[in-house]
Every structure is written in C-alpha cells, then in structure tokens.
Amino acid sequence: MFLHDKHGRRISDLRISITDRCNYRCVYCRSGSDGPQFPEMPIADYLRMAKVFVELGITKVRLTGGEPLLRKGLVEMVRDLAQMRTLEGAPLDIAITTNGHLLADMAQPLADAGLSRVTVSMDAVDPERFARITRVANGYEKVLAGIRAAQLAGLDPVKINCVLLRGFNDDQIAAFGRFARAEGVVVRFIEFMPLEEDRVWSPEIVITLDEILRRMAEFMSLREIGHTGSETARRYVFEDGIGEIGIIAPVSHPFCGHCSRVRVTSDGKIRTCLFSVREHDLAALMEAGASDDQLADFLRGVVDQKEGRHHIGEPGFIPASRTMVHIGG
C-alpha cells in the first residue's frame, strides 16, 4: 500500500541527508562558526531506511546534506540504491543536491553507479560575488567545472538552485538567465525561507515569484510551461525557446497542498515538513532492534500526521526546530 497522509497526499519523494558537514559557509545559511551538530549514521543504515520507504511506495530518493559529496561511500550508496525497484517495478529516480565543489571528479562515477539527476546550489554567476557568498576562494571555477562534468556524464538536465535575497544577490537574476541559455542548464530561483542559522529572515528580504518574472522580463520575456502538481517549481522558457527557468515560491505561492515529500536527517530523524517543530526517531527504533515491518508501521503512523501546510509569515509562526543545513536540502 502506498504512503498517504491524513490530507490525502501520496508521499512518493524521500530526501535523505547523509551529513550536515559542508565545505562552504554560505552567508545566508551558516553563521560561519558552527560546524557539524548532528552525528552521521553508517551508510548501511540509510540504505535500510530507504529500502523500507521504497517498499511503501517511494519512487524518488534525493541525497542531500550539508554537502553529500563529502561522505565516503557515496558512490557505493548510489549503486545500492540503483538496485532497488519501486512497487511498480521501475528503477528508483536517484538525485543529489550538491554545492558542486567536488563534482568535477565525481560526476562520472556517480552516473556510472546509477545517479539519475544532479542539482547544484549556486547563488551567483560572478566569481567575486560567489566567493563573498560562499566564503571560499576559487570556488566558482570548481563549480562551473562540476556542472560541465555532470553534463558530459549524461546527468542532464543539470539544475542550478539559486536562493535570492534582496540587496544581496538579486542583481544576478538576468545574469542567471544568460547563464541558463549559455550553459544549457535549468536555473531555479528559490524564495528565501526562514531556515538560516543567523535567523535574519524577514518578508522584506524575499524576492517573490512575481518580482522575479518582472525583473527577468527586463532581460527577456518568459512563458510558462506545464508542470505536475507535485513539482515544487513553476517552469518557464524564454520567448525564443532557449533556456529554462524554474521558480520555487514557498513563501508567496505555497505548494503545500501537493507536497509529496518526507525527509530523513543525518542522525536518522524523520521530518514530515521543512518547518516541522518535532521529529520522529527512526534511528532509535533501528538501534532497538525493530524489524522492517515494525519500521514500516512506524513510518505509516508518522506520515499520516504530516502537517497540512507551513505558516511562514503568519502571526505566531514558530521557526523549524533545525536550520536548513541540519535538516537536508
């Protein structure tokens, strides 16, 4: 039986954070002083969790962090995931979200192991601005090499995620449009959410979907193309058909009603929403010797209680119990 929550949404997408370590210290994400805060589980434990989820109807698995390419055994993990089959008998859709710094050397091995797709987090296409955001020198060139290596490895279309903040990198909108067209990637802008360590979020900092469209039109007009209800991004192409832009707008245009995702943190806690204020300890059950059937029963109960929606910007909003780097992107 497929996983459904009490709101009738089918849960088909699993995100597993395999580390909260990161080799970048992006200023909108990390305070710059805090490192890993939560332990990493053995790769075998993540694989067991994934197997139970897949047997409950999960069809897509995304590996996140922190920076997942820092984990030893990642290629082997992807290879083991690629051996799993969905309830319909199809291969799993396996994706990774990475900052791209180590991707140039790992793209081909990951593709050979069975990786389906890669998303690169990249918040500027100007090398100096990129260095100020990430607080890493010469990172831009490494990320660009990683993007191109992923394309050569057949991990198309490579998606680029850019978090926009007013007065910080919103002058990069048109530049990213040019980048999408020149590099053949899908650029996805993400509205800034209150998930950063420094807790600086305010509605005024958010660059909304409507504003992105207006400002991109100053470079070249976009037209919307179709997307499925469970997709997080609204999709657009430029008027001449060259270059795709996506906009993920959880603040101004929430898509909670179609949410199909559940998350596992690096220390084995289930989070049913990015903004969950409580977690469900799957790792503890495993350590206590629970069988796969018992784990499945536990997961059904947890998913049934998945939140109906987030409450960003509403009176009394309570921030998530972890920040983004410690949840998993």
HUCORUR-V52120 format. One record per residue. N is the residue number from 1. RES is the residue in one small letter. OMEGA is omega in radians with two decimals (none if undefined). NEAR is the number of other ideal C-beta (glycine too) atoms within 10 Angstrom. D_LAST is the distance of its C-alpha to the last C-alpha in Angstrom with 2 decimals. Layout:
((N	RES	OMEGA	NEAR	D_LAST) (N	RES	OMEGA	NEAR	D_LAST))
This chain:
((1	m	3.13	8	27.48) (2	f	3.09	11	24.16) (3	l	3.01	22	21.75) (4	h	3.05	15	22.33) (5	d	-3.07	20	21.72) (6	k	3.09	10	24.60) (7	h	3.08	13	23.83) (8	g	-3.13	7	24.50) (9	r	3.05	20	21.08) (10	r	-3.13	15	20.58) (11	i	-3.06	24	17.38) (12	s	-3.04	19	16.74) (13	d	3.13	20	13.02) (14	l	3.06	24	11.44) (15	r	-3.11	21	7.99) (16	i	3.02	24	8.96) (17	s	-3.11	30	7.64) (18	i	3.02	26	10.79) (19	t	2.93	23	10.88) (20	d	2.99	26	9.99) (21	r	3.08	18	12.38) (22	c	3.09	20	11.90) (23	n	3.01	15	14.85) (24	y	3.08	21	14.03) (25	r	-3.07	18	14.61) (26	c	-2.93	20	13.54) (27	v	3.13	19	15.81) (28	y	-3.05	20	13.74) (29	c	-3.07	22	11.07) (30	r	3.08	20	13.28) (31	s	-3.13	12	16.88) (32	g	-3.10	11	18.06) (33	s	-3.08	7	19.83) (34	d	3.07	13	17.55) (35	g	3.13	10	16.34) (36	p	3.12	14	14.99) (37	q	-3.06	14	15.78) (38	f	-3.10	18	15.20) (39	p	3.02	11	16.85) (40	e	3.09	20	15.70) (41	m	2.99	23	17.38) (42	p	3.13	9	19.55) (43	i	-3.12	16	18.17) (44	a	-3.14	11	20.90) (45	d	3.07	16	19.54) (46	y	-3.13	25	16.16) (47	l	3.10	16	18.41) (48	r	3.09	16	20.67) (49	m	-3.13	21	18.04) (50	a	-3.13	22	16.92) (51	k	3.13	17	20.64) (52	v	3.10	20	21.37) (53	f	-3.13	27	18.67) (54	v	3.11	19	20.00) (55	e	3.06	17	23.46) (56	l	3.03	19	22.48) (57	g	3.07	16	21.53) (58	i	3.13	26	17.93) (59	t	-3.11	20	18.11) (60	k	3.08	19	14.64) (61	v	3.09	24	12.43) (62	r	3.10	22	9.15) (63	l	-3.03	28	8.65) (64	t	3.05	27	5.63) (65	g	0.43	26	6.25) (66	g	3.12	27	7.64) (67	e	-3.02	23	9.34) (68	p	-3.13	26	10.17) (69	l	3.05	24	13.33) (70	l	-3.07	18	14.79) (71	r	2.99	19	15.43) (72	k	-3.14	8	18.99) (73	g	-3.10	13	19.64) (74	l	-3.12	23	16.61) (75	v	3.12	18	19.08) (76	e	3.09	13	21.08) (77	m	3.11	23	18.21) (78	v	3.14	24	17.54) (79	r	3.12	16	21.32) (80	d	3.08	18	21.61) (81	l	-3.10	23	19.01) (82	a	3.08	17	20.98) (83	q	-3.14	11	24.05) (84	m	3.11	18	22.82) (85	r	3.10	13	24.02) (86	t	3.11	16	23.07) (87	l	3.10	13	25.73) (88	e	3.13	7	27.14) (89	g	-3.13	6	27.55) (90	a	3.03	9	25.16) (91	p	3.03	14	22.82) (92	l	2.93	21	19.19) (93	d	-3.04	16	16.85) (94	i	-3.10	22	14.63) (95	a	3.08	20	11.81) (96	i	2.94	26	9.65) (97	t	-3.03	22	7.05) (98	t	3.00	27	8.95) (99	n	3.02	28	10.68) (100	g	-3.03	29	13.74) (101	h	-3.10	22	16.03) (102	l	-2.95	18	17.16) (103	l	-3.06	25	16.85) (104	a	-3.12	19	20.52) (105	d	-3.01	12	21.89) (106	m	-3.05	22	19.42) (107	a	-3.09	28	19.06) (108	q	3.07	16	22.41) (109	p	3.12	15	22.21) (110	l	3.10	25	18.90) (111	a	3.13	20	20.51) (112	d	-3.14	14	23.64) (113	a	3.11	18	21.90) (114	g	3.09	17	20.69) (115	l	-3.12	27	17.30) (116	s	-2.96	20	17.33) (117	r	3.06	18	14.88) (118	v	3.03	26	12.67) (119	t	-3.11	21	10.42) (120	v	3.06	22	10.94) (121	s	-3.00	22	9.54) (122	m	-2.95	26	13.01) (123	d	3.03	26	14.44) (124	a	3.06	21	18.13) (125	v	3.01	23	20.61) (126	d	-3.04	14	23.20) (127	p	-3.13	15	23.33) (128	e	3.10	9	24.57) (129	r	3.12	17	22.08) (130	f	-3.14	23	19.24) (131	a	3.13	15	20.77) (132	r	-3.12	15	21.09) (133	i	-3.03	25	17.45) (134	t	-3.03	25	16.12) (135	r	3.09	13	19.27) (136	v	3.13	18	19.81) (137	a	3.06	9	23.02) (138	n	3.14	11	23.38) (139	g	-3.07	20	19.70) (140	y	-3.11	22	20.17) (141	e	3.12	11	22.66) (142	k	-3.13	17	20.59) (143	v	3.11	27	17.63) (144	l	3.09	19	20.24) (145	a	3.11	16	21.87) (146	g	3.10	25	18.72) (147	i	-3.11	25	18.26) (148	r	3.08	17	21.93) (149	a	3.11	20	21.90) (150	a	3.09	30	19.28) (151	q	3.13	17	21.61) (152	l	3.14	13	24.59) (153	a	3.11	19	23.04) (154	g	-3.13	12	22.84) (155	l	-3.12	23	19.09) (156	d	-0.13	14	19.95) (157	p	3.04	13	18.88) (158	v	3.12	24	16.37) (159	k	3.12	22	13.89) (160	i	3.10	24	13.14) (161	n	3.12	20	10.59) (162	c	3.03	21	12.42) (163	v	-3.10	24	11.90) (164	l	3.05	25	15.55) (165	l	-3.12	19	17.47) (166	r	3.11	14	21.20) (167	g	-3.04	9	23.47) (168	f	3.08	19	20.81) (169	n	-3.12	24	19.77) (170	d	3.04	15	20.98) (171	d	-3.14	13	23.89) (172	q	-3.03	21	21.74) (173	i	-3.14	22	21.59) (174	a	3.12	14	24.72) (175	a	3.09	17	23.94) (176	f	3.05	26	20.78) (177	g	3.10	22	23.06) (178	r	3.14	14	25.44) (179	f	3.12	21	22.80) (180	a	-3.10	22	21.69) (181	r	-3.07	18	25.37) (182	a	-3.03	11	26.35) (183	e	3.13	17	23.67) (184	g	3.11	16	23.28) (185	v	3.03	23	19.51) (186	v	3.10	20	17.69) (187	v	3.13	26	16.37) (188	r	3.06	22	14.01) (189	f	-3.11	25	14.24) (190	i	3.04	21	11.87) (191	e	-3.12	22	13.74) (192	f	-3.13	22	12.96) (193	m	-3.11	18	11.98) (194	p	-3.09	22	13.34) (195	l	-3.07	22	10.46) (196	e	-3.08	21	11.82) (197	e	-3.06	19	14.02) (198	d	3.09	12	17.16) (199	r	-3.14	11	17.11) (200	v	-3.04	12	18.67) (201	w	2.95	19	17.37) (202	s	3.14	11	20.26) (203	p	-3.08	12	20.97) (204	e	-3.12	7	23.01) (205	i	-3.01	17	20.19) (206	v	2.97	22	18.42) (207	i	-2.99	25	19.42) (208	t	3.10	19	19.77) (209	l	-3.09	19	19.95) (210	d	3.13	12	23.74) (211	e	3.10	16	23.97) (212	i	-3.14	22	21.85) (213	l	3.14	18	24.23) (214	r	-3.06	11	27.24) (215	r	3.06	16	26.36) (216	m	3.14	21	25.48) (217	a	3.06	13	28.84) (218	e	3.04	10	30.55) (219	f	3.09	15	29.56) (220	m	-3.10	15	29.90) (221	s	3.09	12	29.67) (222	l	2.96	20	27.04) (223	r	-3.05	9	27.78) (224	e	3.04	12	25.46) (225	i	-3.01	11	25.10) (226	g	3.03	6	24.39) (227	h	3.14	13	21.17) (228	t	-3.08	8	20.77) (229	g	-3.10	10	20.25) (230	s	3.09	16	16.98) (231	e	3.14	14	15.40) (232	t	-3.03	18	13.07) (233	a	2.86	20	14.75) (234	r	-2.95	18	18.42) (235	r	-3.12	17	19.90) (236	y	2.95	20	22.74) (237	v	3.08	16	25.00) (238	f	-2.99	18	27.40) (239	e	3.11	11	30.95) (240	d	3.09	9	32.23) (241	g	-3.12	8	29.63) (242	i	3.09	12	28.11) (243	g	3.13	22	24.40) (244	e	3.08	21	21.64) (245	i	3.00	24	19.47) (246	g	3.07	22	16.81) (247	i	3.10	26	15.99) (248	i	-2.92	20	13.24) (249	a	-3.11	21	15.17) (250	p	-3.12	21	14.02) (251	v	-3.05	20	16.42) (252	s	-3.14	17	19.50) (253	h	-3.06	13	19.27) (254	p	3.12	14	17.28) (255	f	-3.07	17	16.78) (256	c	-3.08	16	16.61) (257	g	3.14	11	19.83) (258	h	-3.04	13	18.40) (259	c	-3.13	25	15.13) (260	s	-2.96	21	15.03) (261	r	2.96	20	11.81) (262	v	-3.00	24	11.61) (263	r	2.98	22	9.31) (264	v	3.11	28	10.69) (265	t	-3.08	24	9.99) (266	s	3.11	27	11.47) (267	d	2.95	18	14.73) (268	g	3.08	24	15.02) (269	k	3.09	21	14.58) (270	i	3.03	23	13.93) (271	r	-3.08	26	12.13) (272	t	3.09	21	13.44) (273	c	3.03	18	11.71) (274	l	-3.03	22	9.03) (275	f	3.06	22	12.37) (276	s	3.04	20	14.16) (277	v	3.00	12	16.74) (278	r	-3.11	10	17.61) (279	e	-3.07	19	16.25) (280	h	-2.89	20	18.15) (281	d	3.09	15	19.11) (282	l	-3.13	25	19.14) (283	a	-3.14	19	19.66) (284	a	3.08	12	22.77) (285	l	3.12	17	24.24) (286	m	3.14	19	23.89) (287	e	3.13	12	25.50) (288	a	3.07	9	28.24) (289	g	-3.13	7	29.13) (290	a	3.06	16	27.97) (291	s	3.09	11	28.69) (292	d	3.10	12	26.36) (293	d	3.12	10	28.26) (294	q	3.07	14	27.67) (295	l	3.14	20	23.92) (296	a	3.10	17	24.00) (297	d	3.11	13	26.08) (298	f	-3.11	17	23.72) (299	l	3.09	23	20.72) (300	r	3.14	15	22.97) (301	g	3.13	10	23.86) (302	v	-3.10	18	20.36) (303	v	3.12	21	19.17) (304	d	-3.11	14	22.45) (305	q	3.14	11	21.57) (306	k	-3.10	22	18.26) (307	e	3.12	17	18.33) (308	g	-3.13	13	20.04) (309	r	3.00	15	18.03) (310	h	-3.10	20	16.46) (311	h	-3.12	14	19.03) (312	i	3.05	20	17.63) (313	g	3.14	13	20.73) (314	e	3.07	9	23.16) (315	p	3.12	5	25.75) (316	g	3.12	5	24.78) (317	f	3.11	11	21.00) (318	i	-3.14	9	19.52) (319	p	3.10	14	16.23) (320	a	-3.08	18	13.60) (321	s	3.01	14	14.78) (322	r	3.03	22	11.90) (323	t	-2.94	20	10.11) (324	m	-3.06	22	6.43) (325	v	-3.14	28	6.92) (326	h	3.04	21	8.73) (327	i	-3.04	27	6.78) (328	g	-3.01	25	3.79) (329	g	none	24	0.00))
